[in-house]
Amino acid sequence: MKTLDVSEAAGIIERMDGGLDGPDVVETIDLKGVQAAMLKRGILYIAGTNEFSDWFEFNFDFIHDRAPDAHGFRMAAGDSGAIWHAGFLEHARIVYAFAKPQKPAFIIGHSLGGASAQIVGASLGVPSLSFGSPRTHLGRAHFGREGFVLNICRTDDTLCHLPPRFFGFRHVGSVHWLSPPAVEVEEGHSITSYAELLEAGPLPPGFPEAWPPSV
């Protein structure tokens, strides 16, 4: 099976700079604020917010539901019955409709794009790399093909800790944490901070430098 270098994936997202332009872009979608692009080598890139402050400006109903089990977050059930943060599910459904006929070999995304990559990757069974993304799923039940999804999180990235795990939320797939030598509360969420940390190292023991891991 082909693999994608984790550091390279972060570099691709950084070069895309939250947009859809670039020499490797083959086809794009820009619908209802959802942006994604098929790149060469069969890589599906899902655009997302780059700064934590952007979440307060992006209209995805981050906190709206008064249902007790949602703990203030607006939730919705997917086609499988799994319970998701409603904004992330709405975003992922648009990406899924674009991605399925494209048959991507890899899916990559950061922040909101990473949240979508979790859901789409596990739904399609495509190796997916998610950087700096929030927890998308409510409950412990296994969803789809989660083994295809890898989440890369910085310990100082606030968004990776939301919604809170003690409320029952979790990332879909495996999660590997990076601990920077110095905490960067304001910049720790940016894809540049991830790319630089992956490049500088050293990486934690057992950290997968390529995805999926070669057998």
C-alpha positions as CSV (number, residue, x, y, z in Angstrom):
1,M,0.0,0.0,0.0
2,K,1.2,3.5,-0.8
3,T,2.1,5.8,2.1
4,L,2.2,9.5,2.6
5,D,4.9,11.2,4.7
6,V,3.3,12.9,7.7
7,S,5.7,15.9,7.4
8,E,5.1,16.2,3.7
9,A,1.3,16.2,4.3
10,A,1.6,19.1,6.7
11,G,3.8,20.9,4.2
12,I,1.2,20.5,1.4
13,I,-1.5,22.0,3.7
14,E,0.8,24.9,4.6
15,R,1.6,25.7,0.9
16,M,-2.2,25.7,0.1
17,D,-2.5,28.4,2.7
18,G,-6.2,27.8,3.3
19,G,-7.1,28.2,-0.3
20,L,-7.6,26.2,-3.5
21,D,-4.8,27.5,-5.7
22,G,-1.6,25.7,-6.5
23,P,0.2,23.8,-9.3
24,D,-0.9,20.4,-8.1
25,V,-4.7,21.3,-8.1
26,V,-6.7,19.1,-10.4
27,E,-10.3,19.8,-9.4
28,T,-12.0,21.8,-6.7
29,I,-15.2,22.4,-4.8
30,D,-16.4,25.6,-3.1
31,L,-19.9,25.2,-1.8
32,K,-21.6,26.8,1.1
33,G,-18.2,27.8,2.5
34,V,-16.8,24.3,2.2
35,Q,-13.6,24.1,0.2
36,A,-11.7,21.1,-1.0
37,A,-9.4,20.2,-3.8
38,M,-8.2,17.1,-5.5
39,L,-4.4,17.3,-6.0
40,K,-2.0,15.2,-8.0
41,R,-1.1,11.8,-6.6
42,G,-4.7,11.3,-5.6
43,I,-4.5,13.6,-2.5
44,L,-7.8,15.2,-1.3
45,Y,-7.0,18.4,0.5
46,I,-9.8,19.8,2.7
47,A,-9.4,23.5,3.5
48,G,-10.0,24.7,7.1
49,T,-9.5,27.6,9.4
50,N,-5.9,28.3,10.3
51,E,-6.3,30.4,13.5
52,F,-8.2,29.5,16.7
53,S,-9.9,32.9,16.6
54,D,-11.5,32.0,13.2
55,W,-13.8,29.6,15.0
56,F,-15.7,32.5,16.5
57,E,-16.3,33.9,13.1
58,F,-17.1,30.8,11.2
59,N,-20.8,30.0,11.3
60,F,-20.9,26.3,12.2
61,D,-22.9,26.5,15.4
62,F,-20.0,25.5,17.7
63,I,-22.1,25.9,20.8
64,H,-25.9,25.9,20.5
65,D,-27.6,22.7,21.7
66,R,-29.4,22.6,25.1
67,A,-29.8,18.8,25.1
68,P,-28.2,17.4,28.4
69,D,-26.1,14.8,26.6
70,A,-24.8,17.4,24.1
71,H,-23.4,19.6,26.9
72,G,-24.1,22.7,24.9
73,F,-22.8,21.5,21.5
74,R,-25.3,21.1,18.6
75,M,-25.3,17.4,17.7
76,A,-26.7,15.4,14.8
77,A,-26.9,11.7,13.8
78,G,-25.2,10.5,10.7
79,D,-26.6,7.9,8.3
80,S,-25.0,5.2,10.4
81,G,-26.7,6.5,13.5
82,A,-23.4,7.7,14.9
83,I,-23.6,11.0,16.8
84,W,-21.5,13.9,15.6
85,H,-21.0,17.6,16.2
86,A,-23.6,18.9,13.7
87,G,-21.4,21.6,12.1
88,F,-18.6,19.1,11.4
89,L,-21.1,16.6,10.0
90,E,-22.6,19.2,7.7
91,H,-19.2,20.1,6.4
92,A,-18.1,16.5,5.9
93,R,-21.3,15.6,4.0
94,I,-20.5,18.2,1.4
95,V,-16.9,17.0,1.2
96,Y,-18.0,13.3,1.0
97,A,-20.2,14.0,-2.0
98,F,-17.3,15.6,-3.8
99,A,-14.7,13.0,-2.7
100,K,-16.5,9.7,-3.3
101,P,-16.5,9.8,-7.2
102,Q,-12.9,11.1,-7.1
103,K,-11.7,8.0,-5.3
104,P,-8.8,9.7,-3.4
105,A,-5.7,7.7,-2.3
106,F,-5.2,10.0,0.7
107,I,-7.2,12.7,2.6
108,I,-5.5,15.6,4.4
109,G,-6.9,18.5,6.4
110,H,-6.2,20.9,9.2
111,S,-8.5,22.4,11.8
112,L,-12.1,22.3,10.4
113,G,-10.6,20.5,7.4
114,G,-9.2,17.9,9.8
115,A,-12.5,17.4,11.5
116,S,-14.0,16.7,8.1
117,A,-11.1,14.4,7.2
118,Q,-11.9,12.3,10.2
119,I,-15.5,11.7,9.2
120,V,-14.9,11.3,5.4
121,G,-11.8,9.2,5.8
122,A,-13.5,6.7,8.1
123,S,-16.6,6.7,5.9
124,L,-14.7,6.0,2.7
125,G,-11.9,3.8,4.2
126,V,-9.2,6.1,2.8
127,P,-5.9,6.8,4.6
128,S,-6.4,10.2,6.2
129,L,-4.2,12.7,8.1
130,S,-5.9,15.3,10.3
131,F,-3.8,18.1,11.9
132,G,-5.0,20.3,14.8
133,S,-8.6,19.2,14.6
134,P,-11.3,19.0,17.3
135,R,-13.1,16.0,18.6
136,T,-15.9,15.2,16.3
137,H,-17.7,12.1,17.7
138,L,-19.9,11.7,20.7
139,G,-19.7,8.2,22.3
140,R,-17.4,5.2,22.5
141,A,-19.0,3.1,19.7
142,H,-16.6,2.4,16.9
143,F,-17.4,4.2,13.6
144,G,-16.8,2.9,10.1
145,R,-13.2,2.3,9.2
146,E,-11.5,4.4,11.9
147,G,-8.2,2.6,11.4
148,F,-7.6,4.6,8.3
149,V,-7.6,7.9,10.2
150,L,-4.5,9.5,12.0
151,N,-4.9,12.6,14.1
152,I,-1.8,14.7,14.8
153,C,-2.3,17.1,17.8
154,R,-0.1,19.6,19.6
155,T,-0.5,19.6,23.4
156,D,-0.7,23.4,23.3
157,D,-3.4,23.5,20.6
158,T,-6.6,24.4,22.4
159,L,-8.8,23.2,19.6
160,C,-7.5,19.6,19.9
161,H,-9.0,19.5,23.4
162,L,-12.5,20.5,22.3
163,P,-15.2,19.5,22.8
164,P,-14.0,18.2,26.2
165,R,-13.3,14.5,26.4
166,F,-14.9,14.2,29.9
167,F,-18.3,15.0,28.2
168,G,-17.9,11.9,26.0
169,F,-16.4,13.4,22.8
170,R,-13.5,11.9,21.0
171,H,-11.4,12.0,17.8
172,V,-12.2,9.4,15.2
173,G,-9.1,7.2,14.6
174,S,-5.8,7.1,16.3
175,V,-4.3,10.2,18.0
176,H,-0.6,11.1,18.3
177,W,0.4,14.1,20.4
178,L,3.3,16.4,19.8
179,S,4.8,18.3,22.7
180,P,6.6,21.5,21.6
181,P,9.7,22.6,23.5
182,A,7.9,25.9,24.4
183,V,4.1,26.4,24.7
184,E,2.7,28.6,22.0
185,V,-0.9,29.3,23.0
186,E,-1.6,31.8,20.2
187,E,0.4,30.1,17.4
188,G,0.1,26.5,18.4
189,H,-2.9,25.9,16.2
190,S,-1.5,27.1,13.0
191,I,-0.4,24.5,10.4
192,T,2.9,26.2,10.2
193,S,3.6,25.4,13.9
194,Y,2.8,21.7,13.1
195,A,5.0,21.7,10.0
196,E,7.9,23.3,11.8
197,L,7.6,20.9,14.8
198,L,7.5,17.8,12.5
199,E,10.5,19.1,10.6
200,A,12.6,20.0,13.6
201,G,11.8,16.9,15.7
202,P,12.6,14.9,17.7
203,L,9.4,13.0,17.3
204,P,7.9,11.0,20.2
205,P,8.7,7.2,20.3
206,G,6.3,5.3,18.1
207,F,5.2,8.3,16.2
208,P,4.2,7.3,12.6
209,E,6.4,9.2,10.2
210,A,4.3,7.9,7.2
211,W,0.7,7.0,6.9
212,P,-0.6,4.4,6.7
213,P,2.4,2.6,8.4
214,S,4.2,0.3,6.0
215,V,3.8,-3.4,6.8
